[in-house]
């Protein structure tokens, strides 16, 4: 038994030998991007200015319902958080692409947090769909992937946008009937802070878990949605 020194609960991960939470995939570099991962693969700094880069989480899913949270780091800092077809991102490992860019849904959908051009939007099938919300620093973007009904839903600070209700399969944006990842994409100097339920640098005040008691989130996952963990 070791004595703790200068170590708080904020510095500790909740992974155990029997249960590990997904994180960002630190072993792959998309589009030749300059990505720096910190805090156990939960924080990403993208300094690549030559085009869009994208990074997905480590565990792909093709059934069930899954939940994750992403923090807006700076007001007006353009970030995209969402989902992507696993086959598409494997094919585009060295390509310049961003979430929602394909009309056939293979590039998934991304919540586009700009905060400077009116309401933020979901970018989907090459089209902006207004969320009616303007995000600012420290806001939380929730992404709920429903791989049973092939839909993705987005929330800002716990309120689901576009009249969406993931628990009741209302609205949302269609996904391909294939394996899916959570994904982030951006261009230039951007930082992503993610929360897949395990360790996170996002400040958590509510400590909500999924229905199995796993994960620590700012907002409770919708009924039937879970943290991705082993």
Wavefront OBJ file of the C-alpha trace (Angstrom):
o trace
v 0.000 0.000 0.000
v 1.404 3.338 -1.066
v 0.723 6.705 0.507
v -0.749 9.331 -1.825
v 1.293 12.501 -2.330
v 0.015 15.516 -4.265
v -2.648 13.336 -5.904
v -6.338 14.180 -5.794
v -9.385 12.318 -7.048
v -9.269 14.541 -10.164
v -5.985 12.828 -11.112
v -7.288 9.283 -10.839
v -8.905 7.104 -13.486
v -11.716 4.722 -12.620
v -10.522 1.878 -14.869
v -9.978 -1.480 -13.166
v -8.580 -4.828 -14.330
v -12.159 -5.966 -15.005
v -13.664 -2.813 -16.518
v -12.024 -0.321 -18.867
v -13.681 2.703 -20.438
v -13.115 3.704 -24.051
v -10.893 6.735 -24.746
v -9.675 8.520 -27.857
v -7.506 6.309 -30.058
v -3.962 7.563 -29.416
v -2.337 5.051 -31.782
v -3.626 6.510 -35.048
v -2.970 9.832 -36.748
v -5.584 10.913 -39.259
v -4.807 13.051 -42.294
v -1.210 13.492 -41.181
v -2.515 15.723 -38.413
v -0.486 17.085 -35.531
v -2.393 15.609 -32.616
v -1.194 15.658 -29.017
v -3.032 13.392 -26.563
v -2.938 13.939 -22.810
v -4.745 12.826 -19.665
v -5.005 9.171 -20.582
v -6.318 9.765 -24.086
v -9.203 11.973 -22.975
v -7.821 15.341 -24.142
v -6.759 16.068 -27.720
v -4.953 19.140 -29.028
v -5.075 19.495 -32.800
v -2.516 21.915 -34.249
v -2.847 20.672 -37.844
v -3.641 23.618 -40.139
v -3.325 21.864 -43.508
v -6.853 20.456 -43.523
v -9.428 18.786 -41.349
v -8.290 15.986 -39.071
v -10.443 13.487 -37.209
v -9.953 11.124 -34.266
v -12.300 8.378 -33.083
v -12.667 6.473 -29.832
v -11.130 3.034 -29.288
v -14.224 0.790 -29.193
v -16.617 0.579 -32.122
v -20.218 -0.565 -31.691
v -22.964 -1.831 -33.993
v -25.784 -2.555 -31.561
v -27.049 -1.015 -28.356
v -27.305 2.631 -27.321
v -24.272 4.660 -26.242
v -23.577 8.035 -24.650
v -20.620 10.419 -24.365
v -19.962 14.075 -23.500
v -17.630 16.680 -25.003
v -16.707 20.110 -23.597
v -16.609 23.374 -25.523
v -13.203 24.768 -24.582
v -13.354 28.370 -25.849
v -16.254 30.475 -27.101
v -16.145 30.642 -30.884
v -13.648 27.787 -31.104
v -14.901 25.680 -34.017
v -15.269 22.067 -32.901
v -17.174 19.091 -34.296
v -18.298 16.244 -32.042
v -20.389 13.326 -33.217
v -20.304 9.910 -34.823
v -18.717 8.301 -37.879
v -19.063 5.033 -39.797
v -16.158 2.761 -38.818
v -15.455 1.636 -42.390
v -15.415 5.225 -43.615
v -12.850 6.414 -41.112
v -10.685 3.364 -41.807
v -10.751 4.192 -45.518
v -10.066 7.900 -44.907
v -7.178 7.485 -42.485
v -4.966 9.741 -44.614
v -7.696 11.875 -46.136
v -8.977 15.355 -45.361
v -12.573 14.999 -44.115
v -14.869 16.260 -41.410
v -17.993 14.959 -39.763
v -21.222 15.106 -41.745
v -19.516 15.798 -45.070
v -20.969 12.863 -47.047
v -24.473 12.734 -48.533
v -24.640 8.970 -47.927
v -24.233 9.395 -44.128
v -20.908 7.513 -44.031
v -19.133 10.542 -42.521
v -21.698 10.519 -39.743
v -22.908 13.761 -38.210
v -21.149 16.412 -36.181
v -22.319 19.035 -33.720
v -20.647 22.166 -35.085
v -19.809 24.491 -32.183
v -18.797 27.853 -33.599
v -20.443 30.287 -31.201
v -19.738 33.196 -33.544
v -22.166 32.910 -36.467
v -25.502 32.725 -34.714
v -26.833 29.397 -33.579
v -24.626 26.345 -33.742
v -25.630 23.574 -36.109
v -25.491 19.864 -36.766
v -23.566 19.208 -39.953
v -25.236 16.268 -41.667
v -25.175 14.999 -45.263
v -23.291 18.125 -46.294
v -25.917 20.477 -44.840
v -26.099 22.646 -41.727
v -29.173 22.024 -39.573
v -29.538 24.738 -36.938
v -29.601 23.593 -33.338
v -31.072 26.889 -32.182
v -28.323 27.159 -29.558
v -25.138 29.214 -29.298
v -22.501 27.430 -27.233
v -19.837 29.084 -25.119
v -16.848 27.988 -23.063
v -17.476 25.069 -20.689
v -20.784 24.083 -22.275
v -21.282 20.321 -22.585
v -22.221 18.669 -25.890
v -23.861 15.276 -25.373
v -23.885 12.686 -28.155
v -26.227 9.692 -27.989
v -25.704 6.950 -30.592
v -28.608 4.566 -31.089
v -27.222 1.596 -33.018
v -30.514 -0.293 -32.746
v -32.535 2.337 -34.609
v -29.523 3.830 -36.428
v -29.865 7.390 -35.163
v -27.620 9.932 -33.457
v -28.876 12.682 -31.145
v -27.226 15.852 -29.812
v -27.787 17.891 -26.634
v -26.349 21.105 -25.203
v -26.102 21.267 -21.411
v -28.602 18.449 -21.060
v -31.247 19.805 -23.456
v -31.725 17.757 -26.627
v -31.735 19.853 -29.790
v -33.976 19.710 -32.867
v -36.966 18.342 -30.910
v -34.965 15.180 -30.345
v -35.742 12.576 -27.681
v -33.283 9.666 -27.818
v -35.045 7.706 -25.070
v -38.227 7.576 -27.179
v -36.533 7.349 -30.607
v -37.932 10.743 -31.617
v -36.226 12.653 -34.442
v -32.425 12.501 -34.421
v -30.217 12.017 -37.492
v -29.981 8.744 -39.414
v -26.785 6.674 -39.226
v -25.548 3.946 -41.532
v -26.436 0.417 -40.454
v -22.823 -0.386 -39.653
v -20.243 -0.196 -36.885
v -19.981 3.305 -35.407
v -17.419 5.335 -33.497
v -17.716 8.486 -31.475
v -15.557 10.977 -33.336
v -14.175 14.532 -33.243
v -12.906 16.581 -36.180
v -11.514 20.062 -36.680
v -8.916 22.164 -38.417
v -6.275 24.310 -36.766
v -5.593 25.044 -33.115
v -8.354 23.194 -31.290
v -8.546 21.329 -28.015
v -11.037 18.577 -27.268
v -11.962 17.479 -23.754
v -13.917 14.245 -23.804
v -15.869 12.237 -21.262
v -16.644 8.627 -22.123
v -17.590 7.875 -18.533
v -14.157 7.040 -17.146
v -11.443 9.575 -16.452
v -12.130 13.117 -17.674
v -10.764 16.618 -17.152
v -14.258 18.050 -17.636
v -15.551 19.482 -14.372
v -18.366 17.235 -13.141
v -20.875 18.555 -10.619
v -23.694 16.007 -10.821
v -21.850 12.668 -11.153
v -24.607 10.938 -13.124
v -24.115 7.303 -14.203
v -25.824 5.055 -16.721
v -28.524 2.558 -15.718
v -25.896 -0.095 -14.939
v -24.126 2.284 -12.568
v -21.151 2.811 -14.890
v -19.588 6.100 -15.850
v -19.502 9.569 -14.330
v -21.201 12.182 -16.484
v -22.399 15.749 -15.998
v -25.820 14.800 -17.395
v -27.641 11.509 -16.968
v -27.549 9.343 -20.095
v -31.023 8.922 -21.639
v -32.953 5.845 -20.600
v -31.450 2.782 -22.286
v -28.120 4.459 -23.156
v -24.801 3.415 -21.657
v -21.156 4.330 -21.283
v -18.877 2.331 -23.623
v -16.785 0.135 -21.346
v -15.624 -3.441 -21.309
l 1 2 3 4 5 6 7 8 9 10 11 12 13 14 15 16 17 18 19 20 21 22 23 24 25 26 27 28 29 30 31 32 33 34 35 36 37 38 39 40 41 42 43 44 45 46 47 48 49 50 51 52 53 54 55 56 57 58 59 60 61 62 63 64 65 66 67 68 69 70 71 72 73 74 75 76 77 78 79 80 81 82 83 84 85 86 87 88 89 90 91 92 93 94 95 96 97 98 99 100 101 102 103 104 105 106 107 108 109 110 111 112 113 114 115 116 117 118 119 120 121 122 123 124 125 126 127 128 129 130 131 132 133 134 135 136 137 138 139 140 141 142 143 144 145 146 147 148 149 150 151 152 153 154 155 156 157 158 159 160 161 162 163 164 165 166 167 168 169 170 171 172 173 174 175 176 177 178 179 180 181 182 183 184 185 186 187 188 189 190 191 192 193 194 195 196 197 198 199 200 201 202 203 204 205 206 207 208 209 210 211 212 213 214 215 216 217 218 219 220 221 222 223 224 225 226 227 228 229 230
